Amino acid sequence: MIKHILFPYDFSPQGQQVAHFVGAFARRFEARVTLLGVVPPIFDVSQTALYVYDGETTEDWKRALKTRLDGVELEDLDGVKVERVADAGDPAYRITEFAHDRGVDLIMMPTHGLGLFRNLLVGSVTAKVLHDAKCPVWTAAHAETQRVRDLPKSILCALDGTVENPSLLRWAASLATRLGASLRLLHVVPSVTDWPSLESERALQDQFREAARARIEAIQATAGVDAPLRVEVGEVVAGVSEEANQDADLLLIGRGTLSSAMGRLRTHAFGIIQRSPCPVISV
């Protein structure tokens, strides 16, 4: 189900770490990889920027970038068919355009780049790709060092109860089977009471939780996926990140949760990616 992986590359330490995961996925799925570098738009020479054109043409910079990409030696991609492509323009737009035009099955990229670790924000390029890409997007843990297995053995799939969830569940189950990984499910419901110490309020919260469980179990039945389900009460980002801390190597959230107006995870997606201890795939 993954035959073409797009690996946007900016020569940063974060990108070099992602190469380890890209190589592992490519070998497991026998997929080809496109290593894509993008020269950003022309900057005002008075501004501090990664690239300053100083009179040279965009094509000159694309050729220079292609030469640099051709010279990159990534041992993590040994044994993988790799195409190296240089482009110019808005990086996020070029990444998603390439993915759509070339039938990419999975984009794999860090949450930030350019050699700078940003502790508080998901990088703007990654954020735009997550919003616009039609294919699944794998993002590394938002940390300076990646600490999980290159191929996951434990997958956590967070569900929000939207109509896209059956497709997400089937994709998650197929991925887990191909990787030989375990799959467990999580649904986080908000608290409906400010007085959890009161017995009547606890009973109301329990009813709410069980109703949510019934909805998710119905989605499981529709998808034909049998996996352990945990329903938690609380704040979404904290609940998902805490559960991911329980030995998850990979976290899955739905594409609908990023783009659907009704997706409960939509407004929390970047917070989940930022706080997840492991890579996240947005499907």
C-alpha positions as CSV (number, residue, x, y, z in Angstrom):
1,M,0.0,0.0,0.0
2,I,3.1,2.3,0.1
3,K,5.0,2.2,-3.1
4,H,6.3,5.7,-3.4
5,I,7.7,7.8,-0.5
6,L,8.4,11.5,-0.8
7,F,11.2,12.7,1.4
8,P,11.6,16.5,1.4
9,Y,15.2,17.2,2.4
10,D,16.8,20.4,3.6
11,F,20.2,19.1,4.8
12,S,19.3,19.8,8.4
13,P,20.2,17.4,11.3
14,Q,16.4,16.7,11.7
15,G,16.2,15.7,8.0
16,Q,19.2,13.4,8.4
17,Q,17.5,11.6,11.3
18,V,14.3,11.1,9.3
19,A,16.4,9.3,6.7
20,H,16.7,6.4,9.1
21,F,12.9,5.9,9.2
22,V,12.5,6.6,5.4
23,G,15.0,3.8,4.6
24,A,13.3,1.4,7.0
25,F,9.8,2.0,5.6
26,A,11.1,1.9,2.0
27,R,12.8,-1.5,2.5
28,R,9.8,-3.0,4.3
29,F,7.3,-1.9,1.6
30,E,9.7,-2.3,-1.3
31,A,9.0,1.4,-2.1
32,R,10.9,3.9,-4.1
33,V,11.9,7.2,-2.6
34,T,12.1,10.7,-4.1
35,L,14.5,13.0,-2.3
36,L,13.1,16.4,-2.9
37,G,15.0,19.7,-2.3
38,V,13.3,23.1,-2.9
39,V,14.9,26.5,-3.4
40,P,12.6,28.9,-1.6
41,P,11.3,32.1,-3.3
42,I,13.7,35.0,-3.9
43,F,14.3,36.9,-0.7
44,D,15.2,40.6,-0.3
45,V,19.0,40.7,0.0
46,S,18.6,42.9,3.0
47,Q,16.9,40.1,4.9
48,T,18.7,37.2,6.6
49,A,17.8,34.1,4.7
50,L,19.1,30.6,3.9
51,Y,19.5,31.6,0.3
52,V,20.5,35.0,-1.2
53,Y,20.3,35.1,-5.0
54,D,22.5,38.2,-5.6
55,G,21.6,38.4,-9.2
56,E,21.8,34.6,-10.1
57,T,18.7,33.0,-11.7
58,T,16.4,30.5,-10.2
59,E,17.6,27.9,-12.6
60,D,21.2,28.5,-11.5
61,W,20.1,27.8,-7.9
62,K,18.1,24.7,-8.9
63,R,21.2,23.3,-10.7
64,A,23.3,24.1,-7.7
65,L,20.8,22.4,-5.4
66,K,20.6,19.3,-7.6
67,T,24.4,19.1,-7.5
68,R,24.3,19.2,-3.8
69,L,21.5,16.6,-3.6
70,D,23.4,14.3,-5.9
71,G,26.4,14.6,-3.5
72,V,24.4,13.7,-0.4
73,E,25.4,10.3,0.9
74,L,22.7,8.8,3.2
75,E,23.7,5.4,4.3
76,D,20.2,4.9,5.7
77,L,18.9,4.7,2.2
78,D,21.3,2.0,1.0
79,G,19.5,-0.6,-1.0
80,V,16.6,1.7,-1.8
81,K,15.8,3.1,-5.3
82,V,16.2,6.9,-4.8
83,E,15.4,9.7,-7.3
84,R,16.8,13.1,-6.4
85,V,14.8,16.2,-7.6
86,A,15.5,19.9,-7.2
87,D,12.7,22.4,-7.5
88,A,12.1,26.1,-6.8
89,G,9.2,28.0,-5.2
90,D,7.2,27.9,-2.1
91,P,8.4,24.7,-0.4
92,A,5.1,23.5,1.0
93,Y,3.3,24.1,-2.3
94,R,6.0,22.3,-4.3
95,I,6.0,19.3,-1.9
96,T,2.2,18.9,-2.1
97,E,2.1,19.5,-5.8
98,F,4.8,16.9,-6.4
99,A,3.0,14.4,-4.2
100,H,-0.3,14.9,-6.0
101,D,1.2,14.9,-9.5
102,R,3.5,11.9,-9.0
103,G,1.2,9.5,-7.1
104,V,3.1,9.7,-3.8
105,D,1.7,7.3,-1.2
106,L,3.4,8.7,1.9
107,I,5.3,11.9,2.7
108,M,7.9,11.6,5.4
109,M,9.4,14.7,7.0
110,P,10.5,16.3,10.2
111,T,8.3,18.8,12.0
112,H,11.0,21.5,11.6
113,G,14.2,22.0,9.7
114,L,16.9,24.4,8.6
115,G,19.1,23.2,11.5
116,L,17.1,25.0,14.1
117,F,15.2,23.2,16.9
118,R,12.0,25.0,17.6
119,N,10.6,23.9,20.9
120,L,7.2,25.5,20.7
121,L,6.0,25.5,17.1
122,V,5.5,23.0,14.3
123,G,7.4,24.4,11.3
124,S,5.3,26.4,8.9
125,V,6.3,24.2,5.9
126,T,5.2,21.0,7.7
127,A,2.0,22.7,8.9
128,K,1.1,23.6,5.3
129,V,1.9,20.2,4.0
130,L,-0.3,18.6,6.8
131,H,-3.1,20.9,5.8
132,D,-2.9,20.5,2.0
133,A,-1.6,17.0,1.3
134,K,-4.1,14.4,0.1
135,C,-1.9,11.4,0.9
136,P,-0.8,10.3,4.4
137,V,1.9,12.4,6.0
138,W,4.5,10.9,8.5
139,T,6.1,13.5,10.8
140,A,9.0,12.8,13.2
141,A,8.7,13.3,16.9
142,H,9.0,17.0,17.7
143,A,12.4,16.6,19.4
144,E,16.1,17.0,18.7
145,T,16.7,13.3,18.9
146,Q,14.4,10.5,17.7
147,R,14.2,7.7,20.3
148,V,11.8,5.1,18.9
149,R,12.2,2.1,16.6
150,D,12.6,2.8,12.9
151,L,9.8,0.3,12.3
152,P,7.0,0.4,14.9
153,K,6.0,-2.6,17.0
154,S,3.2,-0.8,18.8
155,I,0.7,1.5,17.0
156,L,-1.8,3.8,18.7
157,C,-4.7,5.1,16.6
158,A,-6.6,8.1,18.0
159,L,-10.2,8.3,16.8
160,D,-12.6,11.3,17.1
161,G,-15.8,9.6,15.9
162,T,-16.1,11.3,12.6
163,V,-17.3,9.7,9.4
164,E,-13.7,9.2,8.1
165,N,-12.8,6.9,11.0
166,P,-13.7,3.6,9.3
167,S,-11.3,4.3,6.5
168,L,-8.6,5.4,9.0
169,L,-9.2,2.1,11.0
170,R,-8.8,0.0,7.9
171,W,-5.6,1.8,6.9
172,A,-4.2,1.5,10.4
173,A,-5.0,-2.3,10.5
174,S,-3.4,-2.8,7.1
175,L,-0.3,-0.9,8.2
176,A,-0.1,-2.8,11.5
177,T,-0.4,-6.2,9.7
178,R,2.3,-5.3,7.1
179,L,4.7,-4.1,9.9
180,G,3.9,-7.0,12.2
181,A,2.9,-4.4,14.9
182,S,0.2,-4.4,17.5
183,L,-2.7,-1.9,17.2
184,R,-4.7,-0.3,19.9
185,L,-7.3,2.4,19.7
186,L,-8.0,5.6,21.8
187,H,-10.9,7.9,22.0
188,V,-10.8,11.0,24.3
189,V,-14.1,12.5,25.5
190,P,-14.3,15.9,27.3
191,S,-15.4,16.1,30.9
192,V,-19.1,17.0,31.2
193,T,-18.9,18.0,34.9
194,D,-16.9,20.4,37.1
195,W,-17.9,18.3,40.1
196,P,-16.4,14.8,39.6
197,S,-16.5,14.2,43.4
198,L,-20.3,14.1,43.4
199,E,-21.7,10.6,42.8
200,S,-24.5,11.9,40.5
201,E,-21.9,13.8,38.4
202,R,-19.7,10.7,38.2
203,A,-22.6,8.7,37.0
204,L,-23.4,11.3,34.3
205,Q,-19.7,11.2,33.1
206,D,-19.8,7.4,33.0
207,Q,-22.9,7.5,30.9
208,F,-21.3,9.9,28.5
209,R,-18.2,7.7,28.3
210,E,-20.2,4.6,27.6
211,A,-22.2,6.3,24.9
212,A,-18.9,7.4,23.3
213,R,-17.6,3.8,23.6
214,A,-20.7,2.5,21.8
215,R,-20.2,4.9,18.9
216,I,-16.5,3.9,18.5
217,E,-17.4,0.2,18.7
218,A,-20.0,0.7,16.0
219,I,-17.3,2.4,13.8
220,Q,-15.0,-0.6,14.5
221,A,-17.8,-3.0,13.4
222,T,-18.3,-1.0,10.2
223,A,-14.5,-1.1,9.5
224,G,-14.2,-4.7,10.4
225,V,-11.3,-4.0,12.7
226,D,-11.0,-5.8,16.0
227,A,-8.5,-4.0,18.3
228,P,-8.4,-3.0,22.0
229,L,-10.2,0.3,22.6
230,R,-9.6,2.7,25.5
231,V,-12.0,5.6,26.1
232,E,-10.5,8.4,28.3
233,V,-12.1,11.5,29.8
234,G,-10.2,14.7,29.7
235,E,-8.3,17.2,27.5
236,V,-7.6,15.8,24.0
237,V,-3.9,16.7,23.5
238,A,-2.9,15.6,27.0
239,G,-5.0,12.4,26.8
240,V,-3.5,11.4,23.4
241,S,0.1,12.2,24.3
242,E,-0.2,10.4,27.7
243,E,-1.5,7.3,26.0
244,A,1.2,7.5,23.3
245,N,3.7,7.5,26.1
246,Q,2.6,4.0,27.0
247,D,5.1,2.3,24.7
248,A,3.7,3.5,21.4
249,D,6.2,3.6,18.5
250,L,3.8,5.3,16.1
251,L,0.6,7.4,16.5
252,L,-2.1,7.6,13.8
253,I,-4.6,10.4,13.5
254,G,-7.1,10.9,10.7
255,R,-6.8,13.3,7.7
256,G,-10.4,14.3,8.4
257,T,-9.4,15.5,11.9
258,L,-7.1,18.0,10.2
259,S,-9.5,19.3,7.5
260,S,-13.0,18.5,8.5
261,A,-15.0,21.2,10.2
262,M,-16.5,18.6,12.5
263,G,-13.3,16.8,13.4
264,R,-12.8,17.0,17.1
265,L,-9.0,16.6,16.8
266,R,-8.7,19.2,14.1
267,T,-8.0,22.1,16.4
268,H,-5.7,19.9,18.5
269,A,-3.7,18.3,15.7
270,F,-0.6,20.4,15.9
271,G,-0.6,20.1,19.7
272,I,-0.7,16.4,19.4
273,I,2.1,16.3,16.9
274,Q,4.2,18.7,19.1
275,R,3.7,16.6,22.3
276,S,3.7,13.1,20.8
277,P,6.8,11.1,22.0
278,C,6.8,9.2,18.8
279,P,6.3,9.9,15.0
280,V,2.7,10.7,13.9
281,I,1.0,9.7,10.6
282,S,-1.9,11.9,9.6
283,V,-4.0,9.7,7.2
